Amino acid sequence: DIGDLMYIILKGSIGVRLRDTSYGAEPVFVSTKREGEHFGDLALLSKQANNKPIPGANRRRASCICMEESHLLGFPTSIVNEIVFELLDKKWKSNIEFFQNVSYFSVYSFF
């Protein structure tokens, strides 16, 4: 399945399982995600910087199964990208401001 959503668990728990031939033919449970945690992000982050998919890279590597009644909030790639880029922009501006206030760097122009 192609990964185009990231999920946050609002209620319940999700079992994560992998199918890996080194463990035999049956899928193996590798972790449990609980309220407040997220999953599905790795498939979204495996695209090139120009947002062109790397062939096969955004395929989900694990299966996630509700372990009990669960409520999930899904975010499409576009929203996740907006959030990530906004956070990076804020961090970048904070770093520039820091260096502008260090006397050693005051002679340099930062954008």
Backbone atoms as SQL, in Angstrom:
CREATE TABLE atoms (id INTEGER PRIMARY KEY, chain TEXT, resi INTEGER, resn TEXT, atom TEXT, x REAL, y REAL, z REAL);
INSERT INTO atoms VALUES
  (1, 'A', 1, 'ASP', 'N', 0.842, -1.174, 0.000),
  (2, 'A', 1, 'ASP', 'CA', 0.000, 0.000, 0.000),
  (3, 'A', 1, 'ASP', 'C', 0.888, 1.238, 0.000),
  (4, 'A', 2, 'ILE', 'N', 0.501, 2.233, -0.760),
  (5, 'A', 2, 'ILE', 'CA', 1.262, 3.478, -0.860),
  (6, 'A', 2, 'ILE', 'C', 0.944, 4.346, 0.344),
  (7, 'A', 3, 'GLY', 'N', 1.984, 4.883, 0.978),
  (8, 'A', 3, 'GLY', 'CA', 1.798, 5.731, 2.150),
  (9, 'A', 3, 'GLY', 'C', 1.506, 7.164, 1.767),
  (10, 'A', 4, 'ASP', 'N', 0.287, 7.629, 2.007),
  (11, 'A', 4, 'ASP', 'CA', -0.032, 9.023, 1.727),
  (12, 'A', 4, 'ASP', 'C', -0.710, 9.698, 2.910),
  (13, 'A', 5, 'LEU', 'N', -0.737, 9.029, 4.065),
  (14, 'A', 5, 'LEU', 'CA', -1.298, 9.596, 5.290),
  (15, 'A', 5, 'LEU', 'C', -0.412, 9.248, 6.482),
  (16, 'A', 6, 'MET', 'N', -0.343, 10.163, 7.420),
  (17, 'A', 6, 'MET', 'CA', 0.270, 9.917, 8.711),
  (18, 'A', 6, 'MET', 'C', -0.864, 9.971, 9.729),
  (19, 'A', 7, 'TYR', 'N', -0.820, 9.116, 10.731),
  (20, 'A', 7, 'TYR', 'CA', -1.907, 9.023, 11.699),
  (21, 'A', 7, 'TYR', 'C', -1.426, 9.333, 13.102),
  (22, 'A', 8, 'ILE', 'N', -2.288, 10.004, 13.874),
  (23, 'A', 8, 'ILE', 'CA', -2.080, 10.202, 15.304),
  (24, 'A', 8, 'ILE', 'C', -3.184, 9.420, 16.016),
  (25, 'A', 9, 'ILE', 'N', -2.796, 8.684, 17.040),
  (26, 'A', 9, 'ILE', 'CA', -3.755, 7.866, 17.782),
  (27, 'A', 9, 'ILE', 'C', -4.406, 8.733, 18.855),
  (28, 'A', 10, 'LEU', 'N', -5.693, 8.970, 18.710),
  (29, 'A', 10, 'LEU', 'CA', -6.447, 9.756, 19.680),
  (30, 'A', 10, 'LEU', 'C', -6.943, 8.881, 20.824),
  (31, 'A', 11, 'LYS', 'N', -7.259, 7.632, 20.503),
  (32, 'A', 11, 'LYS', 'CA', -7.768, 6.693, 21.505),
  (33, 'A', 11, 'LYS', 'C', -7.407, 5.287, 21.050),
  (34, 'A', 12, 'GLY', 'N', -7.048, 4.428, 21.992),
  (35, 'A', 12, 'GLY', 'CA', -6.797, 3.034, 21.667),
  (36, 'A', 12, 'GLY', 'C', -5.324, 2.718, 21.500),
  (37, 'A', 13, 'SER', 'N', -5.065, 1.603, 20.839),
  (38, 'A', 13, 'SER', 'CA', -3.686, 1.182, 20.586),
  (39, 'A', 13, 'SER', 'C', -3.615, 0.447, 19.250),
  (40, 'A', 14, 'ILE', 'N', -2.458, 0.545, 18.638),
  (41, 'A', 14, 'ILE', 'CA', -2.212, -0.008, 17.309),
  (42, 'A', 14, 'ILE', 'C', -1.004, -0.932, 17.382),
  (43, 'A', 15, 'GLY', 'N', -1.162, -2.154, 16.886),
  (44, 'A', 15, 'GLY', 'CA', -0.047, -3.088, 16.800),
  (45, 'A', 15, 'GLY', 'C', 0.658, -2.927, 15.464),
  (46, 'A', 16, 'VAL', 'N', 1.974, -2.914, 15.503),
  (47, 'A', 16, 'VAL', 'CA', 2.785, -2.770, 14.291),
  (48, 'A', 16, 'VAL', 'C', 3.445, -4.109, 14.009),
  (49, 'A', 17, 'ARG', 'N', 3.251, -4.608, 12.798),
  (50, 'A', 17, 'ARG', 'CA', 3.854, -5.890, 12.455),
  (51, 'A', 17, 'ARG', 'C', 4.588, -5.782, 11.121),
  (52, 'A', 18, 'LEU', 'N', 5.644, -6.562, 11.029),
  (53, 'A', 18, 'LEU', 'CA', 6.470, -6.618, 9.820),
  (54, 'A', 18, 'LEU', 'C', 6.463, -8.026, 9.273),
  (55, 'A', 19, 'ARG', 'N', 6.516, -8.116, 7.962),
  (56, 'A', 19, 'ARG', 'CA', 6.704, -9.411, 7.326),
  (57, 'A', 19, 'ARG', 'C', 8.156, -9.434, 6.859),
  (58, 'A', 20, 'ASP', 'N', 8.943, -10.228, 7.534),
  (59, 'A', 20, 'ASP', 'CA', 10.370, -10.312, 7.244),
  (60, 'A', 20, 'ASP', 'C', 10.728, -11.786, 7.149),
  (61, 'A', 21, 'THR', 'N', 11.244, -12.197, 6.014),
  (62, 'A', 21, 'THR', 'CA', 11.534, -13.620, 5.804),
  (63, 'A', 21, 'THR', 'C', 12.568, -14.157, 6.788),
  (64, 'A', 22, 'SER', 'N', 13.369, -13.297, 7.399),
  (65, 'A', 22, 'SER', 'CA', 14.345, -13.787, 8.381),
  (66, 'A', 22, 'SER', 'C', 13.660, -14.275, 9.655),
  (67, 'A', 23, 'TYR', 'N', 12.376, -13.897, 9.853),
  (68, 'A', 23, 'TYR', 'CA', 11.609, -14.372, 11.005),
  (69, 'A', 23, 'TYR', 'C', 10.647, -15.492, 10.634),
  (70, 'A', 24, 'GLY', 'N', 10.674, -15.936, 9.400),
  (71, 'A', 24, 'GLY', 'CA', 9.747, -16.960, 8.946),
  (72, 'A', 24, 'GLY', 'C', 8.684, -16.348, 8.050),
  (73, 'A', 25, 'ALA', 'N', 7.683, -17.140, 7.720),
  (74, 'A', 25, 'ALA', 'CA', 6.665, -16.700, 6.769),
  (75, 'A', 25, 'ALA', 'C', 5.603, -15.807, 7.397),
  (76, 'A', 26, 'GLU', 'N', 5.400, -15.920, 8.697),
  (77, 'A', 26, 'GLU', 'CA', 4.342, -15.167, 9.362),
  (78, 'A', 26, 'GLU', 'C', 4.822, -13.775, 9.773),
  (79, 'A', 27, 'PRO', 'N', 3.911, -12.786, 9.726),
  (80, 'A', 27, 'PRO', 'CA', 4.275, -11.434, 10.202),
  (81, 'A', 27, 'PRO', 'C', 4.618, -11.456, 11.688),
  (82, 'A', 28, 'VAL', 'N', 5.502, -10.564, 12.091),
  (83, 'A', 28, 'VAL', 'CA', 5.968, -10.483, 13.468),
  (84, 'A', 28, 'VAL', 'C', 5.576, -9.127, 14.046),
  (85, 'A', 29, 'PHE', 'N', 4.936, -9.124, 15.235),
  (86, 'A', 29, 'PHE', 'CA', 4.626, -7.868, 15.907),
  (87, 'A', 29, 'PHE', 'C', 5.919, -7.282, 16.465),
  (88, 'A', 30, 'VAL', 'N', 6.170, -6.005, 16.135),
  (89, 'A', 30, 'VAL', 'CA', 7.416, -5.381, 16.565),
  (90, 'A', 30, 'VAL', 'C', 7.203, -4.274, 17.592),
  (91, 'A', 31, 'SER', 'N', 5.996, -3.709, 17.649),
  (92, 'A', 31, 'SER', 'CA', 5.738, -2.674, 18.657),
  (93, 'A', 31, 'SER', 'C', 4.245, -2.418, 18.774),
  (94, 'A', 32, 'THR', 'N', 3.911, -1.692, 19.809),
  (95, 'A', 32, 'THR', 'CA', 2.543, -1.234, 20.002),
  (96, 'A', 32, 'THR', 'C', 2.578, 0.273, 20.164),
  (97, 'A', 33, 'LYS', 'N', 1.749, 0.948, 19.413),
  (98, 'A', 33, 'LYS', 'CA', 1.619, 2.403, 19.501),
  (99, 'A', 33, 'LYS', 'C', 0.385, 2.715, 20.324),
  (100, 'A', 34, 'ARG', 'N', 0.486, 3.730, 21.174),
  (101, 'A', 34, 'ARG', 'CA', -0.611, 4.063, 22.080),
  (102, 'A', 34, 'ARG', 'C', -1.067, 5.510, 21.880),
  (103, 'A', 35, 'GLU', 'N', -2.089, 5.908, 22.631),
  (104, 'A', 35, 'GLU', 'CA', -2.652, 7.249, 22.525),
  (105, 'A', 35, 'GLU', 'C', -1.557, 8.318, 22.532),
  (106, 'A', 36, 'GLY', 'N', -1.670, 9.265, 21.603),
  (107, 'A', 36, 'GLY', 'CA', -0.702, 10.354, 21.507),
  (108, 'A', 36, 'GLY', 'C', 0.467, 10.058, 20.596),
  (109, 'A', 37, 'GLU', 'N', 0.668, 8.795, 20.247),
  (110, 'A', 37, 'GLU', 'CA', 1.771, 8.439, 19.352),
  (111, 'A', 37, 'GLU', 'C', 1.282, 8.492, 17.910),
  (112, 'A', 38, 'HIS', 'N', 2.214, 8.384, 16.992),
  (113, 'A', 38, 'HIS', 'CA', 1.878, 8.465, 15.570),
  (114, 'A', 38, 'HIS', 'C', 2.508, 7.312, 14.807),
  (115, 'A', 39, 'PHE', 'N', 2.004, 7.096, 13.596),
  (116, 'A', 39, 'PHE', 'CA', 2.594, 6.112, 12.689),
  (117, 'A', 39, 'PHE', 'C', 2.261, 6.521, 11.258),
  (118, 'A', 40, 'GLY', 'N', 2.985, 5.959, 10.317),
  (119, 'A', 40, 'GLY', 'CA', 2.772, 6.269, 8.906),
  (120, 'A', 40, 'GLY', 'C', 3.662, 7.375, 8.389),
  (121, 'A', 41, 'ASP', 'N', 4.456, 7.976, 9.256),
  (122, 'A', 41, 'ASP', 'CA', 5.283, 9.106, 8.860),
  (123, 'A', 41, 'ASP', 'C', 6.459, 8.709, 7.966),
  (124, 'A', 42, 'LEU', 'N', 7.003, 7.535, 8.144),
  (125, 'A', 42, 'LEU', 'CA', 8.181, 7.153, 7.358),
  (126, 'A', 42, 'LEU', 'C', 7.877, 7.065, 5.868),
  (127, 'A', 43, 'ALA', 'N', 6.696, 6.594, 5.522),
  (128, 'A', 43, 'ALA', 'CA', 6.335, 6.513, 4.108),
  (129, 'A', 43, 'ALA', 'C', 6.209, 7.911, 3.498),
  (130, 'A', 44, 'LEU', 'N', 5.777, 8.890, 4.305),
  (131, 'A', 44, 'LEU', 'CA', 5.643, 10.256, 3.794),
  (132, 'A', 44, 'LEU', 'C', 6.989, 10.925, 3.621),
  (133, 'A', 45, 'LEU', 'N', 7.938, 10.583, 4.480),
  (134, 'A', 45, 'LEU', 'CA', 9.232, 11.249, 4.460),
  (135, 'A', 45, 'LEU', 'C', 10.202, 10.649, 3.458),
  (136, 'A', 46, 'SER', 'N', 9.800, 9.604, 2.782),
  (137, 'A', 46, 'SER', 'CA', 10.714, 8.943, 1.849),
  (138, 'A', 46, 'SER', 'C', 10.499, 9.418, 0.414),
  (139, 'A', 47, 'LYS', 'N', 10.373, 10.719, 0.263),
  (140, 'A', 47, 'LYS', 'CA', 10.287, 11.315, -1.064),
  (141, 'A', 47, 'LYS', 'C', 11.471, 12.250, -1.242),
  (142, 'A', 48, 'GLN', 'N', 11.830, 12.515, -2.471),
  (143, 'A', 48, 'GLN', 'CA', 12.926, 13.417, -2.738),
  (144, 'A', 48, 'GLN', 'C', 12.518, 14.836, -2.370),
  (145, 'A', 49, 'ALA', 'N', 13.505, 15.715, -2.234),
  (146, 'A', 49, 'ALA', 'CA', 13.247, 17.097, -1.856),
  (147, 'A', 49, 'ALA', 'C', 12.329, 17.808, -2.856),
  (148, 'A', 50, 'ASN', 'N', 12.361, 17.415, -4.118),
  (149, 'A', 50, 'ASN', 'CA', 11.503, 18.055, -5.121),
  (150, 'A', 50, 'ASN', 'C', 10.110, 17.441, -5.143),
  (151, 'A', 51, 'ASN', 'N', 9.794, 16.642, -4.117),
  (152, 'A', 51, 'ASN', 'CA', 8.486, 16.007, -3.926),
  (153, 'A', 51, 'ASN', 'C', 8.155, 14.963, -4.984),
  (154, 'A', 52, 'LYS', 'N', 9.136, 14.556, -5.773),
  (155, 'A', 52, 'LYS', 'CA', 8.922, 13.451, -6.701),
  (156, 'A', 52, 'LYS', 'C', 9.215, 12.162, -5.947),
  (157, 'A', 53, 'PRO', 'N', 8.316, 11.208, -6.032),
  (158, 'A', 53, 'PRO', 'CA', 8.546, 9.975, -5.269),
  (159, 'A', 53, 'PRO', 'C', 9.733, 9.188, -5.808),
  (160, 'A', 54, 'ILE', 'N', 10.454, 8.590, -4.891),
  (161, 'A', 54, 'ILE', 'CA', 11.497, 7.641, -5.253),
  (162, 'A', 54, 'ILE', 'C', 10.762, 6.333, -5.534),
  (163, 'A', 55, 'PRO', 'N', 10.959, 5.703, -6.683),
  (164, 'A', 55, 'PRO', 'CA', 10.192, 4.501, -7.013),
  (165, 'A', 55, 'PRO', 'C', 10.209, 3.471, -5.879),
  (166, 'A', 56, 'GLY', 'N', 9.026, 3.128, -5.398),
  (167, 'A', 56, 'GLY', 'CA', 8.884, 2.137, -4.348),
  (168, 'A', 56, 'GLY', 'C', 9.189, 2.626, -2.943),
  (169, 'A', 57, 'ALA', 'N', 9.712, 3.842, -2.795),
  (170, 'A', 57, 'ALA', 'CA', 10.152, 4.310, -1.479),
  (171, 'A', 57, 'ALA', 'C', 9.001, 4.664, -0.556),
  (172, 'A', 58, 'ASN', 'N', 7.874, 5.106, -1.104),
  (173, 'A', 58, 'ASN', 'CA', 6.790, 5.512, -0.214),
  (174, 'A', 58, 'ASN', 'C', 5.799, 4.382, 0.052),
  (175, 'A', 59, 'ARG', 'N', 6.215, 3.172, -0.199),
  (176, 'A', 59, 'ARG', 'CA', 5.382, 2.022, 0.170),
  (177, 'A', 59, 'ARG', 'C', 5.544, 1.775, 1.663),
  (178, 'A', 60, 'ARG', 'N', 4.455, 1.444, 2.278),
  (179, 'A', 60, 'ARG', 'CA', 4.495, 1.171, 3.714),
  (180, 'A', 60, 'ARG', 'C', 5.316, -0.095, 3.962),
  (181, 'A', 61, 'ARG', 'N', 6.136, -0.063, 4.991),
  (182, 'A', 61, 'ARG', 'CA', 7.005, -1.185, 5.328),
  (183, 'A', 61, 'ARG', 'C', 6.397, -2.081, 6.411),
  (184, 'A', 62, 'ALA', 'N', 5.362, -1.573, 7.072),
  (185, 'A', 62, 'ALA', 'CA', 4.752, -2.322, 8.173),
  (186, 'A', 62, 'ALA', 'C', 3.239, -2.288, 8.010),
  (187, 'A', 63, 'SER', 'N', 2.589, -3.227, 8.668),
  (188, 'A', 63, 'SER', 'CA', 1.131, -3.233, 8.746),
  (189, 'A', 63, 'SER', 'C', 0.753, -2.816, 10.152),
  (190, 'A', 64, 'CYS', 'N', -0.255, -1.984, 10.255),
  (191, 'A', 64, 'CYS', 'CA', -0.709, -1.506, 11.556),
  (192, 'A', 64, 'CYS', 'C', -2.138, -1.981, 11.772),
  (193, 'A', 65, 'ILE', 'N', -2.377, -2.579, 12.929),
  (194, 'A', 65, 'ILE', 'CA', -3.652, -3.207, 13.218),
  (195, 'A', 65, 'ILE', 'C', -4.178, -2.685, 14.554),
  (196, 'A', 66, 'CYS', 'N', -5.460, -2.302, 14.581),
  (197, 'A', 66, 'CYS', 'CA', -6.077, -1.863, 15.838),
  (198, 'A', 66, 'CYS', 'C', -6.093, -3.031, 16.819),
  (199, 'A', 67, 'MET', 'N', -5.585, -2.800, 18.014),
  (200, 'A', 67, 'MET', 'CA', -5.566, -3.822, 19.052),
  (201, 'A', 67, 'MET', 'C', -6.831, -3.749, 19.911),
  (202, 'A', 68, 'GLU', 'N', -7.560, -2.653, 19.766),
  (203, 'A', 68, 'GLU', 'CA', -8.802, -2.413, 20.491),
  (204, 'A', 68, 'GLU', 'C', -9.530, -1.318, 19.724),
  (205, 'A', 69, 'GLU', 'N', -10.697, -0.935, 20.195),
  (206, 'A', 69, 'GLU', 'CA', -11.397, 0.163, 19.541),
  (207, 'A', 69, 'GLU', 'C', -10.477, 1.386, 19.572),
  (208, 'A', 70, 'SER', 'N', -10.249, 1.971, 18.415),
  (209, 'A', 70, 'SER', 'CA', -9.297, 3.075, 18.319),
  (210, 'A', 70, 'SER', 'C', -9.870, 4.201, 17.471),
  (211, 'A', 71, 'HIS', 'N', -9.440, 5.412, 17.795),
  (212, 'A', 71, 'HIS', 'CA', -9.799, 6.585, 17.018),
  (213, 'A', 71, 'HIS', 'C', -8.503, 7.201, 16.514),
  (214, 'A', 72, 'LEU', 'N', -8.448, 7.442, 15.210),
  (215, 'A', 72, 'LEU', 'CA', -7.240, 7.959, 14.580),
  (216, 'A', 72, 'LEU', 'C', -7.530, 9.280, 13.884),
  (217, 'A', 73, 'LEU', 'N', -6.523, 10.127, 13.810),
  (218, 'A', 73, 'LEU', 'CA', -6.603, 11.364, 13.043),
  (219, 'A', 73, 'LEU', 'C', -5.551, 11.270, 11.953),
  (220, 'A', 74, 'GLY', 'N', -5.987, 11.296, 10.694),
  (221, 'A', 74, 'GLY', 'CA', -5.072, 11.146, 9.572),
  (222, 'A', 74, 'GLY', 'C', -4.731, 12.486, 8.939),
  (223, 'A', 75, 'PHE', 'N', -3.456, 12.656, 8.593),
  (224, 'A', 75, 'PHE', 'CA', -2.977, 13.857, 7.926),
  (225, 'A', 75, 'PHE', 'C', -2.387, 13.479, 6.576),
  (226, 'A', 76, 'PRO', 'N', -2.863, 14.092, 5.480),
  (227, 'A', 76, 'PRO', 'CA', -2.278, 13.811, 4.171),
  (228, 'A', 76, 'PRO', 'C', -0.877, 14.426, 4.052),
  (229, 'A', 77, 'THR', 'N', -0.140, 13.948, 3.083),
  (230, 'A', 77, 'THR', 'CA', 1.230, 14.409, 2.857),
  (231, 'A', 77, 'THR', 'C', 1.318, 15.924, 2.787),
  (232, 'A', 78, 'SER', 'N', 0.400, 16.565, 2.086),
  (233, 'A', 78, 'SER', 'CA', 0.471, 18.025, 1.911),
  (234, 'A', 78, 'SER', 'C', 0.414, 18.754, 3.252),
  (235, 'A', 79, 'ILE', 'N', -0.429, 18.309, 4.167),
  (236, 'A', 79, 'ILE', 'CA', -0.535, 18.957, 5.479),
  (237, 'A', 79, 'ILE', 'C', 0.712, 18.695, 6.310),
  (238, 'A', 80, 'VAL', 'N', 1.201, 17.458, 6.280),
  (239, 'A', 80, 'VAL', 'CA', 2.430, 17.127, 7.012),
  (240, 'A', 80, 'VAL', 'C', 3.580, 17.982, 6.500),
  (241, 'A', 81, 'ASN', 'N', 3.690, 18.135, 5.181),
  (242, 'A', 81, 'ASN', 'CA', 4.752, 18.976, 4.608),
  (243, 'A', 81, 'ASN', 'C', 4.636, 20.416, 5.088),
  (244, 'A', 82, 'GLU', 'N', 3.434, 20.962, 5.105),
  (245, 'A', 82, 'GLU', 'CA', 3.236, 22.340, 5.577),
  (246, 'A', 82, 'GLU', 'C', 3.703, 22.495, 7.016),
  (247, 'A', 83, 'ILE', 'N', 3.326, 21.550, 7.864),
  (248, 'A', 83, 'ILE', 'CA', 3.708, 21.610, 9.271),
  (249, 'A', 83, 'ILE', 'C', 5.220, 21.521, 9.423),
  (250, 'A', 84, 'VAL', 'N', 5.831, 20.557, 8.738),
  (251, 'A', 84, 'VAL', 'CA', 7.285, 20.370, 8.836),
  (252, 'A', 84, 'VAL', 'C', 8.025, 21.602, 8.324),
  (253, 'A', 85, 'PHE', 'N', 7.623, 22.129, 7.167),
  (254, 'A', 85, 'PHE', 'CA', 8.317, 23.292, 6.615),
  (255, 'A', 85, 'PHE', 'C', 8.125, 24.531, 7.486),
  (256, 'A', 86, 'GLU', 'N', 6.953, 24.681, 8.097),
  (257, 'A', 86, 'GLU', 'CA', 6.732, 25.814, 8.998),
  (258, 'A', 86, 'GLU', 'C', 7.638, 25.701, 10.219),
  (259, 'A', 87, 'LEU', 'N', 7.750, 24.486, 10.784),
  (260, 'A', 87, 'LEU', 'CA', 8.644, 24.286, 11.926),
  (261, 'A', 87, 'LEU', 'C', 10.100, 24.540, 11.556),
  (262, 'A', 88, 'LEU', 'N', 10.518, 24.073, 10.380),
  (263, 'A', 88, 'LEU', 'CA', 11.890, 24.300, 9.931),
  (264, 'A', 88, 'LEU', 'C', 12.157, 25.786, 9.709),
  (265, 'A', 89, 'ASP', 'N', 11.178, 26.498, 9.150),
  (266, 'A', 89, 'ASP', 'CA', 11.324, 27.928, 8.914),
  (267, 'A', 89, 'ASP', 'C', 11.491, 28.671, 10.239),
  (268, 'A', 90, 'LYS', 'N', 10.690, 28.318, 11.236),
  (269, 'A', 90, 'LYS', 'CA', 10.805, 28.948, 12.549),
  (270, 'A', 90, 'LYS', 'C', 12.169, 28.670, 13.165),
  (271, 'A', 91, 'LYS', 'N', 12.645, 27.436, 13.034),
  (272, 'A', 91, 'LYS', 'CA', 13.956, 27.069, 13.577),
  (273, 'A', 91, 'LYS', 'C', 15.064, 27.845, 12.865),
  (274, 'A', 92, 'TRP', 'N', 14.966, 27.960, 11.550),
  (275, 'A', 92, 'TRP', 'CA', 15.950, 28.695, 10.754),
  (276, 'A', 92, 'TRP', 'C', 16.008, 30.151, 11.215),
  (277, 'A', 93, 'LYS', 'N', 14.843, 30.795, 11.355),
  (278, 'A', 93, 'LYS', 'CA', 14.784, 32.197, 11.786),
  (279, 'A', 93, 'LYS', 'C', 15.348, 32.361, 13.194),
  (280, 'A', 94, 'SER', 'N', 15.069, 31.395, 14.059),
  (281, 'A', 94, 'SER', 'CA', 15.599, 31.441, 15.418),
  (282, 'A', 94, 'SER', 'C', 17.123, 31.335, 15.411),
  (283, 'A', 95, 'ASN', 'N', 17.665, 30.468, 14.577),
  (284, 'A', 95, 'ASN', 'CA', 19.125, 30.332, 14.478),
  (285, 'A', 95, 'ASN', 'C', 19.772, 31.600, 13.943),
  (286, 'A', 96, 'ILE', 'N', 19.158, 32.208, 12.924),
  (287, 'A', 96, 'ILE', 'CA', 19.693, 33.453, 12.359),
  (288, 'A', 96, 'ILE', 'C', 19.701, 34.535, 13.438),
  (289, 'A', 97, 'GLU', 'N', 18.602, 34.653, 14.161),
  (290, 'A', 97, 'GLU', 'CA', 18.503, 35.661, 15.222),
  (291, 'A', 97, 'GLU', 'C', 19.584, 35.447, 16.278),
  (292, 'A', 98, 'PHE', 'N', 19.817, 34.193, 16.631),
  (293, 'A', 98, 'PHE', 'CA', 20.859, 33.886, 17.613),
  (294, 'A', 98, 'PHE', 'C', 22.223, 34.384, 17.131),
  (295, 'A', 99, 'PHE', 'N', 22.585, 34.061, 15.909),
  (296, 'A', 99, 'PHE', 'CA', 23.896, 34.453, 15.394),
  (297, 'A', 99, 'PHE', 'C', 24.009, 35.961, 15.211),
  (298, 'A', 100, 'GLN', 'N', 22.924, 36.611, 14.881),
  (299, 'A', 100, 'GLN', 'CA', 22.957, 38.065, 14.747),
  (300, 'A', 100, 'GLN', 'C', 23.247, 38.739, 16.085),
  (301, 'A', 101, 'ASN', 'N', 22.881, 38.109, 17.172),
  (302, 'A', 101, 'ASN', 'CA', 23.082, 38.677, 18.501),
  (303, 'A', 101, 'ASN', 'C', 24.412, 38.284, 19.138),
  (304, 'A', 102, 'VAL', 'N', 25.196, 37.470, 18.470),
  (305, 'A', 102, 'VAL', 'CA', 26.529, 37.116, 18.960),
  (306, 'A', 102, 'VAL', 'C', 27.504, 38.131, 18.381),
  (307, 'A', 103, 'SER', 'N', 28.232, 38.830, 19.245),
  (308, 'A', 103, 'SER', 'CA', 29.078, 39.940, 18.789),
  (309, 'A', 103, 'SER', 'C', 30.093, 39.516, 17.726),
  (310, 'A', 104, 'TYR', 'N', 30.627, 38.330, 17.819),
  (311, 'A', 104, 'TYR', 'CA', 31.612, 37.865, 16.835),
  (312, 'A', 104, 'TYR', 'C', 31.034, 37.871, 15.421),
  (313, 'A', 105, 'PHE', 'N', 29.764, 37.542, 15.286),
  (314, 'A', 105, 'PHE', 'CA', 29.121, 37.449, 13.975),
  (315, 'A', 105, 'PHE', 'C', 28.442, 38.745, 13.542),
  (316, 'A', 106, 'SER', 'N', 28.492, 39.779, 14.355),
  (317, 'A', 106, 'SER', 'CA', 27.756, 41.011, 14.035),
  (318, 'A', 106, 'SER', 'C', 28.240, 41.682, 12.759),
  (319, 'A', 107, 'VAL', 'N', 29.442, 41.388, 12.304),
  (320, 'A', 107, 'VAL', 'CA', 29.953, 42.002, 11.074),
  (321, 'A', 107, 'VAL', 'C', 29.435, 41.309, 9.816),
  (322, 'A', 108, 'TYR', 'N', 28.784, 40.156, 9.991),
  (323, 'A', 108, 'TYR', 'CA', 28.287, 39.396, 8.857),
  (324, 'A', 108, 'TYR', 'C', 26.828, 39.737, 8.589),
  (325, 'A', 109, 'SER', 'N', 26.467, 39.647, 7.327),
  (326, 'A', 109, 'SER', 'CA', 25.080, 39.903, 6.940),
  (327, 'A', 109, 'SER', 'C', 24.366, 38.553, 6.787),
  (328, 'A', 110, 'PHE', 'N', 23.246, 38.443, 7.460),
  (329, 'A', 110, 'PHE', 'CA', 22.432, 37.221, 7.372),
  (330, 'A', 110, 'PHE', 'C', 21.154, 37.569, 6.664),
  (331, 'A', 111, 'PHE', 'N', 21.083, 37.320, 5.409),
  (332, 'A', 111, 'PHE', 'CA', 19.878, 37.505, 4.599),
  (333, 'A', 111, 'PHE', 'C', 19.146, 38.748, 4.998);
